[in-house]
């Protein structure tokens, strides 16, 4: 009889250990889950004599950019755009792989942002976009068209 009680106790103990396995624990939310607000526009790609303008952090509000990405743990998101007098929302779904946050809006459009934990605080950013503007050459004082890049960067709120 002691043998059966011992065997029964062993089976119950093993069943209890099996129910606590890590495979049944829910996966933690990816680091991208949360609210991300437009923080700054990062400049790059300026050539001489404009190289001092590289790595400037420009205020996105000055350029009419005021949006928040609410990335939810259920794989949905909502972008709230407050850039105009009418607040607009744009819902969709997302997936995250490596450092890439891929967004698919309900209207079918897609966007990809890159997560960067090497900065403090960590940020999400779009790829740099080539732009141009008319600037005064600091050497010749002549106005000329200058090409450079802008990258929109978001930080977690």
Buried (B, 14 or more C-beta within 10 A) or exposed (E): EEEEEEEEEEEEEEEEEEEEEEEEEEEEEBBBBBBBBBBBBBBEBBEEEBEEBBEBEBEBEEEEBBBBBBBBEEEEBBBBBBBEEEEEEBEBBBEBEEEEBEBBBEEEEEBEBBBEEEEEEBBBBBEBEEEEEEBEEEEEEEEEEBEBBBBBBBBBE
